[in-house]
């Protein structure tokens, strides 16, 4: 499988890359984790939003607790949504 | 805590002058009035942005507006509108995060494991229709090569600062640290899609940007663990409307509207002069610079006039760097000496530059940043930023 590569834009050949991936049985992690979705906080209505930067513990790997930092959660931060942009 | 990509005044920009001390409280009132975009927020603590962001202090800010509300774009958060925060992390034998600013290689701190929203090789259930991924390269230092394993075409609809003029079909893209891309992938054929997030430095190891690369040479275990699988769940309601042909209109300034040009030289080897010594309250060694000066909280490096267009030319003495400016979105005129590709012709707040040629942007600042609360421009490789490759500017 080959690609023609430029720094900012990469062109993939027509051939698919699937062959480059190991068979599903070879996944190093089983079962695979669900994609975490950070909780939403709506910031458009003007009400204050309280956030706390704090220490946490997050499981990147099954059965392993990793010390982390987070914003009102153990790792990463809530997603702000602001439906009031001006185009 | 900096709102990256927000068009807000310096006093609520969350730059290093606005450090939140342990036990302290920061209560900014932030008024957001800018086009729809995927922005983010992360630690910007002087000399510690890299470590704090690495340990987890980062999140997304999604701005919608009337135009995007009226478009047939997937917008059900967590269903067909997914946040995808790409990072890389290294763990020690006990599972603790390894990080040491001054032990980073010159390209910055590279983790050996890809994590997506904090998960390794995760899986997301999606409807059998159009799915929007709001991808943030939230890594400290790595550039990523992003593509689907089956080579399928996707459409990029937005860059850092909002919608592109029209959807741009791609089969892969590169993303620099701090960069955001919104893409639409069509899952209506019902088959799973594996999104690969690969280390650009392992692919483009020649660094000349033209080499043919062979994915079968990419470490197989790393490839499998660098995958986000989108798995179709037919029970989820699908959005199958065709993509809009036109997304937005971008008006570039006329040449006679550009009032001045500024040049920025990013230097990896800055040994002399102010800031070269360890200092700034025990923060890290300041040994990198822009225009001969390492970041100094007491120095305003540039003074910019509000509301007028400028051309900024940026290059480095060594290697590729993602250059970011606070308080604005800008337009790329050229990147590393080449005209911006269609997927880079939208609003941006990061431009990649190198040592071969100039990258050029046109930029206008519409909010104030005072001497007390200035904006920053800096390399978004966070270890470079923390080692001084950053400057302060006012807008008045």
Boltz contact constraints between the chains, C-beta under 6 A:
constraints:
  - contact:
      token1: [A, 1]
      token2: [B, 215]
      max_distance: 6.0
  - contact:
      token1: [A, 1]
      token2: [B, 216]
      max_distance: 6.0
  - contact:
      token1: [A, 2]
      token2: [B, 212]
      max_distance: 6.0
  - contact:
      token1: [A, 2]
      token2: [B, 214]
      max_distance: 6.0
  - contact:
      token1: [A, 3]
      token2: [B, 213]
      max_distance: 6.0
  - contact:
      token1: [A, 5]
      token2: [B, 204]
      max_distance: 6.0
  - contact:
      token1: [A, 5]
      token2: [B, 211]
      max_distance: 6.0
  - contact:
      token1: [A, 5]
      token2: [B, 213]
      max_distance: 6.0
  - contact:
      token1: [A, 6]
      token2: [B, 209]
      max_distance: 6.0
  - contact:
      token1: [A, 7]
      token2: [B, 209]
      max_distance: 6.0
  - contact:
      token1: [A, 8]
      token2: [B, 335]
      max_distance: 6.0
  - contact:
      token1: [A, 8]
      token2: [B, 341]
      max_distance: 6.0
  - contact:
      token1: [A, 9]
      token2: [B, 341]
      max_distance: 6.0
  - contact:
      token1: [A, 10]
      token2: [B, 172]
      max_distance: 6.0
  - contact:
      token1: [A, 12]
      token2: [B, 151]
      max_distance: 6.0
  - contact:
      token1: [A, 12]
      token2: [B, 171]
      max_distance: 6.0
  - contact:
      token1: [A, 12]
      token2: [B, 172]
      max_distance: 6.0
  - contact:
      token1: [A, 16]
      token2: [B, 150]
      max_distance: 6.0
  - contact:
      token1: [A, 16]
      token2: [B, 151]
      max_distance: 6.0
  - contact:
      token1: [A, 17]
      token2: [B, 149]
      max_distance: 6.0
  - contact:
      token1: [A, 17]
      token2: [B, 151]
      max_distance: 6.0
  - contact:
      token1: [A, 17]
      token2: [B, 215]
      max_distance: 6.0
  - contact:
      token1: [A, 18]
      token2: [B, 149]
      max_distance: 6.0
  - contact:
      token1: [A, 18]
      token2: [B, 150]
      max_distance: 6.0
  - contact:
      token1: [A, 20]
      token2: [B, 215]
      max_distance: 6.0
  - contact:
      token1: [A, 20]
      token2: [B, 216]
      max_distance: 6.0
  - contact:
      token1: [A, 21]
      token2: [B, 149]
      max_distance: 6.0
  - contact:
      token1: [A, 22]
      token2: [B, 220]
      max_distance: 6.0
  - contact:
      token1: [A, 22]
      token2: [B, 224]
      max_distance: 6.0
  - contact:
      token1: [A, 27]
      token2: [B, 224]
      max_distance: 6.0
  - contact:
      token1: [A, 28]
      token2: [B, 225]
      max_distance: 6.0
  - contact:
      token1: [A, 29]
      token2: [B, 121]
      max_distance: 6.0
  - contact:
      token1: [A, 32]
      token2: [B, 121]
      max_distance: 6.0
  - contact:
      token1: [A, 32]
      token2: [B, 123]
      max_distance: 6.0
  - contact:
      token1: [A, 33]
      token2: [B, 119]
      max_distance: 6.0
  - contact:
      token1: [A, 33]
      token2: [B, 122]
      max_distance: 6.0
  - contact:
      token1: [A, 35]
      token2: [B, 117]
      max_distance: 6.0
  - contact:
      token1: [A, 35]
      token2: [B, 122]
      max_distance: 6.0
  - contact:
      token1: [A, 35]
      token2: [B, 124]
      max_distance: 6.0
  - contact:
      token1: [A, 36]
      token2: [B, 117]
      max_distance: 6.0
  - contact:
      token1: [A, 36]
      token2: [B, 118]
      max_distance: 6.0
  - contact:
      token1: [A, 36]
      token2: [B, 119]
      max_distance: 6.0
  - contact:
      token1: [A, 37]
      token2: [B, 78]
      max_distance: 6.0
  - contact:
      token1: [A, 58]
      token2: [B, 118]
      max_distance: 6.0
  - contact:
      token1: [A, 64]
      token2: [B, 95]
      max_distance: 6.0
  - contact:
      token1: [A, 66]
      token2: [B, 95]
      max_distance: 6.0
  - contact:
      token1: [A, 68]
      token2: [B, 55]
      max_distance: 6.0
  - contact:
      token1: [A, 68]
      token2: [B, 56]
      max_distance: 6.0
  - contact:
      token1: [A, 69]
      token2: [B, 55]
      max_distance: 6.0
  - contact:
      token1: [A, 69]
      token2: [B, 56]
      max_distance: 6.0
  - contact:
      token1: [A, 69]
      token2: [B, 57]
      max_distance: 6.0
  - contact:
      token1: [A, 70]
      token2: [B, 56]
      max_distance: 6.0
  - contact:
      token1: [A, 71]
      token2: [B, 59]
      max_distance: 6.0
  - contact:
      token1: [A, 75]
      token2: [B, 56]
      max_distance: 6.0
  - contact:
      token1: [A, 75]
      token2: [B, 118]
      max_distance: 6.0
  - contact:
      token1: [A, 76]
      token2: [B, 56]
      max_distance: 6.0
  - contact:
      token1: [A, 76]
      token2: [B, 58]
      max_distance: 6.0
  - contact:
      token1: [A, 76]
      token2: [B, 59]
      max_distance: 6.0
  - contact:
      token1: [A, 76]
      token2: [B, 118]
      max_distance: 6.0
  - contact:
      token1: [A, 77]
      token2: [B, 59]
      max_distance: 6.0
  - contact:
      token1: [A, 78]
      token2: [B, 59]
      max_distance: 6.0
  - contact:
      token1: [A, 79]
      token2: [B, 60]
      max_distance: 6.0
  - contact:
      token1: [A, 79]
      token2: [B, 83]
      max_distance: 6.0
  - contact:
      token1: [A, 80]
      token2: [B, 61]
      max_distance: 6.0
  - contact:
      token1: [A, 81]
      token2: [B, 62]
      max_distance: 6.0
  - contact:
      token1: [A, 82]
      token2: [B, 32]
      max_distance: 6.0
  - contact:
      token1: [A, 82]
      token2: [B, 63]
      max_distance: 6.0
  - contact:
      token1: [A, 83]
      token2: [B, 64]
      max_distance: 6.0
  - contact:
      token1: [A, 85]
      token2: [B, 34]
      max_distance: 6.0
  - contact:
      token1: [A, 85]
      token2: [B, 35]
      max_distance: 6.0
  - contact:
      token1: [A, 85]
      token2: [B, 36]
      max_distance: 6.0
  - contact:
      token1: [A, 85]
      token2: [B, 63]
      max_distance: 6.0
  - contact:
      token1: [A, 85]
      token2: [B, 65]
      max_distance: 6.0
  - contact:
      token1: [A, 86]
      token2: [B, 33]
      max_distance: 6.0
  - contact:
      token1: [A, 87]
      token2: [B, 35]
      max_distance: 6.0
  - contact:
      token1: [A, 87]
      token2: [B, 65]
      max_distance: 6.0
  - contact:
      token1: [A, 87]
      token2: [B, 67]
      max_distance: 6.0
